[in-house]
Amino acid sequence: MEKIAAVTLAHADTLADKLDAQAAASAKKLPPKTSAAFAQGVEAVKEAGIMKNAKKVGDRAPLIEIARIFSMI
């Protein structure tokens, strides 16, 4: 990890801040073609409308999902 990224991560207040700092540090290491491909993939997901149905913070998981998780333990 780059020294700048480590300092940024160390001073991040929230998990979202830490994830943003880590994403920025990782993006600097990627070749431009790879970054462009990732960005294109994210846009494709957004355009497909997948994000409209994705669970958000505070949403409840269906009980069947919780039951399935506990049956694995």
Protein Blocks (a to p, Z undefined) as FASTA:
>chain_A
ZZklmmmmmmpmbfklmmmmmmmmmmmmpcfklmmmmmmmmmmmmmnommmmpccehiac
dfklmmmmmmmZZ
